[in-house]
Amino acid sequence: MRAAYSDLVPAESTDRLIIRQDIDRRVAAMTKSPSSDNQIVKAPGASAMQALMALARDPKYAAELYSGYADIILTEHGERAAIPAFKSALLKLTPATTPKATAARAALDAMNRTKVKGYQMGVIHAAREKVTAAAAPRKQTGTVRY
C-alpha cells in the first residue's frame, strides 16, 4: 500500500546524498556509547530504531527514511527484524494530507482491524480453483448424434 505513504515525497536527487549523510551522522551520534576518560563501561546509546524514530519526526528525514534508506541502516545495525515496525510507526508519525493517502490509510487500517490477510489468501485460492475448473476440458455426457 504505497499510496498510504504518498505524502512522503523524497527530496531531489542532488539533495538526497546530503540528507543521507546527515542521517548517518545523526544516527551514529545517537547510537554511540558514551565514552569515558577513566575507561568505565557505560550503558550503550540508543538503538538504531530509536534514533530513526527521533529523526522521522522531521518530514525531510521521514521521506528519505521511507524510501528504503531506513532498511539499510537497520540492517547495518543488526536490527533487520525492526523494519516492519519502523514502517508502521513512520505511517503513524506522518499525517495524511492528500485524499489518496487518507483513503489508502483508511483501507489499511480496516484491513489490519479485520485481519484480511488470511481471508485474502482464501479468496485467491477459491478464485484459482474456479479458473482451473473452467480451463479444464469438459467431459462429454450422453450420446453424440451426427
N, C-alpha and C positions, 0 to 999 in steps of 0.2 A: 504494500500500500504506500507507494512512493508519493501519492497525492497528499497523504496526511502530512508530509514534510515539505509540501510545495512552498511554504513560506520561507524556508531556509535556502536562500539563493547564495551560492558561493561567490566569492569575490572574483574580480577579473584575474586572468591568468598571470598577469605581471605582479599582482599584489599577493597571490597565493603563497609564493615562496617566502615572502617576508612574514606573512601571518603564520605559516607553519614553523618558521624559525622562532618566532615569538612564542608560539605554543610550546615548542620543545624546551625553550629556555625557562618558561614558567613552570612546566611540569617537572623539569629537573630541579628547580629550586624548591618546589613544594614536596617532592618525594625524597629529597636528600636528608640523610640522617644529620641531626645537629652535631657539629663537631665540638670537640673539647680539647683544651690545651693539656690537660692532665691525663689524657687517654682513658677516661672513664667511659664505658659503653653506655650510651643513652638509647632511649626508645627511637625507633625509626620514624621518619616523617610520614606524611600522608601516603595512602596508596595512589596508584595512577588513576584509579576510578574516582577517588575523592578529588584529586587535582583536576581531572577533566570536568567533573560536575561543577566545580568552582568556576572554571573557565567558560562553561556552557551558558552561564548567565548573561554573557556578553554576546549579542547577536552576530557580531563579526566572527567570533570564535565558534559559535554554535553551528553556523553553516559549514564551516571548514571541517569541524569535527564530524558532522553527519556525512560529509562527502566520502568518508571512508578512512580519514586520517586517524580517527579515534581507534579504529580496529588495529591499525599499525602500532599505535602507541601502547594499547592494552596488550597486544601480543608480545611486543618487546619487553614489557614489564612482567610477563608471565601471568596476565590476568585475562586470557582469552575467553574464559567462561563468563566474564562480566560484560561482554559485548552486547548481548540481547537486553540485559538490564539497563545498560547505559543508553541504548537506543530508545527504550521505553521511557526512561527518565527524561531524556532530551525532549521527547514529544510532550511530556507534561510541563516542562520548563518553558517551552516556547508557545506563545499564544497563536491560535489560528486566526489569521486576519483576512484571508481570502475565502470566498464562498466554496471554492474547490477543496481547500484544506479543511474547512469546517465540516463539509459533508463527508469527506473521507474519514475524518476523526470520529464523527458520529457513527459511521458504519463500522469502523474498527472497534469502538467501544461496545457496540451491540454484539459484534462477533465474539469479543472477549467475554462479555457477560453471559452469552448463551452457549459458549463452548462449541462453536460451529465447526471447529477443526475436524473432529471425528465424524460429525454428521456430513460434512462436505465430502469426506472420503467415501462414505456410504452412498451418497448421491452419485458420485463419479463412478463407483463400481456398478451401481444399478444401470446407469446410462451405458456403460461399456457392454454390459450383458445384453441390453436391448439392441445395440448396434451389431454385436456379434450374431445375435439370433436373426436379425434382419438380413445380414450379409450371407448367412449360410444358405446353401441350396435347399429348396423345399422338396419334401418327399411328395411324390405323386400319389394321390389317393383315388381309389376307384378304377374303373376301366377306361381306357382311352379308345375312342371310336374314331376311325378315319373315314 
